[in-house]
Amino acid sequence: MKKLFNYGLGSLGLLAILASTFAFNSAPVQYEYLNMTVIESIIPAGLGRSRILIDEGGSMEELKINNLYSAVGIKLENIYDNDIMVMAKLNEYSNQGWEVAFVNTGVQSPTDGGKSGIYCTRYILRRAQ
């Protein structure tokens, strides 16, 4: 009788281990991705082209944003306005279920003493399919 009890208990234990392994071993989440690139021009006199470029599955949306420089120098109001525009787009996508997965930044400046160039920030967003 004791042997039968031990076999039964051992079988139940093995069954519990197998059941818990399969219960917590779910399929990996599949994501779709969206790329949003913010290019801010630092060309004097406001002559650059600052943009937000959004690539959502092959179709590109281009939004104009302000250049960081005006005719008299750096314009802090433009930086503030650009931040509002970027945050509005990120909030819009967040409301659609997207989340920021990665952010990469870069600066490009020619060798003319740093008088011009661009700031580039790339946001990679994802959402579960």
C-alpha positions as CSV (number, residue, x, y, z in Angstrom):
1,M,0.0,0.0,0.0
2,K,2.8,2.4,0.9
3,K,4.5,1.7,-2.5
4,L,1.3,2.4,-4.3
5,F,0.9,5.7,-2.4
6,N,4.5,6.7,-3.3
7,Y,4.0,5.9,-7.0
8,G,0.7,7.9,-7.0
9,L,2.3,10.8,-5.3
10,G,5.3,10.7,-7.6
11,S,3.0,10.6,-10.6
12,L,1.0,13.6,-9.4
13,G,4.3,15.5,-8.8
14,L,5.5,14.8,-12.3
15,L,2.2,15.8,-13.7
16,A,2.3,19.1,-11.8
17,I,5.8,19.8,-13.1
18,L,4.8,19.1,-16.7
19,A,1.6,21.1,-16.4
20,S,3.4,24.2,-14.9
21,T,6.1,24.0,-17.6
22,F,3.5,24.1,-20.4
23,A,1.4,26.7,-18.6
24,F,4.2,29.3,-18.4
25,N,5.8,28.5,-21.7
26,S,3.8,30.8,-23.9
27,A,4.6,31.7,-27.5
28,P,6.8,34.8,-28.0
29,V,5.1,38.0,-28.7
30,Q,5.3,39.1,-32.4
31,Y,5.7,42.8,-33.0
32,E,5.3,45.2,-35.9
33,Y,7.6,48.2,-36.0
34,L,7.4,51.9,-37.0
35,N,10.3,54.2,-37.6
36,M,10.1,57.9,-36.8
37,T,13.1,60.1,-37.6
38,V,13.5,63.7,-36.4
39,I,16.0,65.7,-38.4
40,E,16.7,69.1,-37.0
41,S,18.8,71.5,-39.1
42,I,21.5,73.6,-37.5
43,I,22.3,75.7,-40.6
44,P,22.7,79.4,-39.8
45,A,20.0,81.9,-40.9
46,G,17.3,79.2,-40.8
47,L,18.1,77.9,-44.3
48,G,18.0,74.2,-43.3
49,R,15.2,71.7,-43.7
50,S,14.0,70.3,-40.4
51,R,11.5,67.4,-40.7
52,I,9.9,64.5,-39.0
53,L,9.9,61.5,-41.3
54,I,7.6,58.5,-40.4
55,D,7.9,55.2,-42.2
56,E,4.9,53.0,-41.4
57,G,5.2,49.9,-43.5
58,G,6.6,51.4,-46.7
59,S,4.5,54.7,-46.8
60,M,6.4,57.8,-45.7
61,E,4.8,60.8,-44.0
62,E,6.9,64.0,-43.9
63,L,6.1,66.7,-41.4
64,K,7.8,70.1,-41.4
65,I,9.2,71.4,-38.1
66,N,11.1,74.5,-37.3
67,N,14.8,75.0,-37.9
68,L,16.9,75.5,-34.8
69,Y,18.5,78.7,-36.1
70,S,16.8,81.9,-37.3
71,A,18.5,84.8,-39.0
72,V,19.8,86.1,-35.7
73,G,21.0,82.8,-34.1
74,I,19.6,79.9,-32.2
75,K,15.9,80.2,-31.5
76,L,14.8,78.5,-28.3
77,E,11.1,78.9,-29.2
78,N,11.7,76.7,-32.2
79,I,13.3,74.0,-30.0
80,Y,10.3,74.1,-27.8
81,D,7.8,74.0,-30.7
82,N,9.7,71.0,-32.2
83,D,9.6,69.2,-28.8
84,I,5.8,69.7,-28.7
85,M,5.4,68.4,-32.2
86,V,7.5,65.3,-31.5
87,M,5.7,64.6,-28.2
88,A,2.3,65.0,-29.9
89,K,3.3,62.4,-32.5
90,L,4.6,60.0,-29.9
91,N,1.4,60.4,-27.8
92,E,-0.7,59.8,-31.0
93,Y,1.1,56.6,-31.6
94,S,0.9,55.6,-28.0
95,N,-2.8,56.0,-28.1
96,Q,-2.8,53.6,-31.0
97,G,-0.9,50.9,-29.0
98,W,2.6,51.7,-30.1
99,E,5.5,51.9,-27.5
100,V,9.0,53.3,-27.9
101,A,11.4,50.3,-28.2
102,F,14.6,52.1,-29.1
103,V,15.9,55.7,-29.5
104,N,19.1,56.4,-31.5
105,T,20.7,59.8,-31.9
106,G,23.4,61.2,-34.1
107,V,25.0,64.5,-35.1
108,Q,26.4,65.3,-38.5
109,S,28.6,68.4,-39.0
110,P,30.9,69.1,-41.9
111,T,34.5,70.0,-41.3
112,D,33.9,73.8,-41.8
113,G,34.3,74.5,-38.1
114,G,30.8,73.2,-37.1
115,K,28.9,76.1,-38.6
116,S,26.2,73.8,-40.0
117,G,24.9,70.3,-39.7
118,I,22.0,68.2,-38.5
119,Y,20.7,66.5,-35.3
120,C,19.1,63.2,-36.1
121,T,16.9,61.3,-33.6
122,R,15.4,58.0,-34.6
123,Y,12.5,56.5,-32.6
124,I,11.7,52.9,-33.2
125,L,8.2,52.1,-32.0
126,R,6.6,48.7,-31.7
127,R,3.3,47.1,-30.9
128,A,2.2,43.6,-30.5
129,Q,0.4,42.0,-33.5
